[in-house]
Amino acid sequence: MVEAEGFGGAPRPRALTMKLSQDALQELYAWIDRVPLSRPKRNIARDFSDGVMVAEVVKHFLPRLVEMHNYIPANSTQQKLSNWQLLNRQIFSKLHFHISEEMLKKLVKSSPGIIEPVLYTLRQKIEEELNGIQVRNRHLVHKQDAEDYSHRNDKSLPDYISVSMHPFAKECQPKPEMWNNNQRSFCEQYSHLDPAIHLLLEEKEQALLALHETVEILQMKVQRLEHLVQLKDLRIDDLTRHLKKQKAKEIAN
């Protein structure tokens, strides 16, 4: 069975051996089709049985996580199993899920209906990791913006103003968890400073907040557009299959 780690690292079994719905399968296949793989896909159970194409899927989305030379295309059961065990140790563990030995043997034997739940879980874990990377990068950007903001103000003001403003610049750096009224109240403690300087810093702070909000809105729009494109691709695939069936019927008649 496939297991995913719960809070605190404790393994928590997930019911992923059940059959996926037709919609979920079509969405999964469409996701796989968008990944450039080294071999053509003919039978998904056999194609992924040695684990190499699974490693390629992870490499496509998380390139730093995978060293492809470690995964050897194979026909032998032992080498296939070795590839999957390596995936478990080096990749799946970092994505917080694990495949049992029992299921690995089924995957190696190309048992039908086994690889789909694994790929479905893998897709979820990859998306979670990508979202985590976005959050971490966003925090780094906020931190760098704060440092640049403080540096620019220290360099652009005369020495006597820079010294008096340093506590304000240090304590009021834009932090993601503090973009609220509490931060504003805290920063207002420095209202005794020169009004022109205080107003300038407040305007800069508000401009940064507006920019961060704009970025978040644009990211949400991008995610929505990606979802719409995915739905469009599924619809195109469905219409293409329907058209092929119609042509086949016309030829048969």
N, C-alpha and C positions, 0 to 999 in steps of 0.2 A: 504493500500500500504506500501511498505518498503521504508524507507527514510534513507539517509546517510548524515552525517554532511559535509558541505562544509567548506571553509576557514572561520576562525573566529567563528566556531561553529554553523553557520546558517544552518538550515535544507535544504537539497537539494534533491527533489524527484528523484527517479531513476525508470526507466521503467522496473521493474523486474516482473511485472505481465504477461509479454508476454511469450509465450511458448519458452522454451529453445530448441536449435537444438538437433538432435539425438546424435551428437558427444559430445556436452556439457553434455547431460544427462548421457551418458555412462561413461564419465570421472568423473562426480559427483558420480555416483553409485560405481565406482571403488574406489574412495576416501573414501566413507562411509564404503565399505567392509573391508578396512584396519584398521578400528577403532574397537577395542574390545568392544562390547556392551553387556548389561545385558540380553537382550531378542533377540531371533532370529527374523530376518527381513522377513516378509511375504508380507505385503502390506505397502508401505512406508508412505502413507497418514495416515493410522490408527496407524502404529507403532510409529510415531512421534507426534501423535495428543495431547498427554498429556505433551509434552515438556521435559520429563525426558531424553529421548535418545539424545535430542539436548544438554542438559546439560552435558551428558556423552561425547559427541563429543568434546565440549569445554574443558572439564576436561582432556581429553586425550592429547590435544596439549598445553593447558595453565592451568596446575593443580592448580596453586595458585589463579586462578580467580574464581573457583567454589567450593562450599560446597554442596556436593551431598545430604546431609541429609535434605536440604531445599526443595528438589523436590520430591514430593510424587506420585508414580504411581497411576493413577486414571482412572475410567470409567465415573465418573460424570462430566458433563459439567462445573460446577462451579470450581471443583478442577483443572481440566485441564486448565481453563482460569487463575486460580490463579498461576499455575506454569509458564505459558507464561508471565504473567504480572511481575512476579519475574525475569524471564530471561531478560525482557526489562529493568527493573530498575537496576539489579545488574551486568549483563553481557553485554548485547548489548550496553548499554550506554557507557561502558568502551571501547567497540570496535567501537564506533562512528556510530551506526546505530540504527534505531527504527522501530518497527512493529506497524502499526496502529491497533486500536481496531477492525475495520472492518475486517482486515485480520486475526486477532487473532481468531475471531469467526469462520471464515472459516477453519482455521487450526484445531480448536477444533472439528469441525464437520467433519473432514477428507475429506474436499472438494478436489476433484482431481485437480492436477496441481498447487497447492498452496505451498506445502512444498518444492518442488524442487527449485524455485527461492529463497526461504528463506535460504535453505542450501547452495545454490550457493553463495549467498551474504556472508553468515557466513564463508564459506571457504575462500573467498577473504579477509575478515577482519581478520581472524585468521592468514593468511599468511602475511598480512601487519604488524600485531602485532609481529609475530615471526621475521620478518625482522628488525623491530624496536628494538627488544631485542638484536639481533645480533649486530646491529650498536652500541647500548649503551654499550654492553659488550666489543666490540672492542675498544671503546674510553676509557673504564676503564682499559683495558689491556695496551693501549698506555700510559695512565697516570701512571700506576704502573711501567711499564718498565722505564719510565722517572725518577720516584722517585728512583727506584733501581739503575739505572745508575748513578744518581747524588750521591747516598749514597755510592756506591762502589768506585767511584773516590775519594770522600772525605776521605774514610777510608784507601785507598791504597796509598795515596800520603803523603809526609811529611807535617807537619803543615804549613810551610811557602808557600808551593805550593798549598795546599788546600784552604787557604785563598785567594790567588790571582786568583785561578781558579773558585771560587764560582759564580761570576757573569756570567761567560761563561756557567757553568753547569745549572744555573737557567734559563737563557734566551733561551738556545738552547735545552731545553727539547723537545723530539719528539712529536709534536702535529699533529693530523690527518689533520687539515685544513692548516698546514704550511709546508707540505712536498713538497716544491718547491724551485725555485731558489731564491725567496725573502728571505727565511729563511737562505739559504746558504750565501747570501750576507750580511745579518745581522750578522751572526756568524763570518764572516771573519773580522769583526771589531776587533776581539780579536786575530788577527794574530801577534800582538806584543808579545804574550806570548811565552814561551819557545817552539821552533819548535818541539821538540820531544813530548811534552805534547799536543800541538795543533794537531799534526799528529795522536796521539793516539785517541784523542777525535773524530776527523774527521772519522777515521776508524771505531770507534764504532758506530757513527751516521749512516754511510753508511751501516754497517752490520744490524742495526736495520731496516733501510729502506728496505733492501733486504728481510729481514724476513717478514716484513709486506706485501710486495708485493707478496711473496710466499704464504702466508696465504690466501690472496684475490684470487689468481689464483686457489688454491686448493678448496676454497669454491665454486668458479664458476664451477669447474669440478664436485664437489659433486652434485650441483644443476642440472647439465646437466645429470649426471648418474641417478639421481632420476627421472628425466623426462623420460629417456630412459626405466627405469624399469617400470614406469607407463604405457608407451606405450606398452611395452612387455606384461604386465598383461592384458591390454585391448585386445591385439591380442590373447592371450591365451584364454580369456573368449569367444571371438568371435569364435575361432576354436572349442572350447568345445561345444558351442551351435550348431554349424554346424554339428559336429560329432554326437551329440544326435539326431538331426533331421534326419541324414542319417540312423542311427540305427533304428529309429522309422519307417522310410519308408520301410527298409528291413524287419522288423518284420511284418509290415502291409501287405507286399507282400507275 
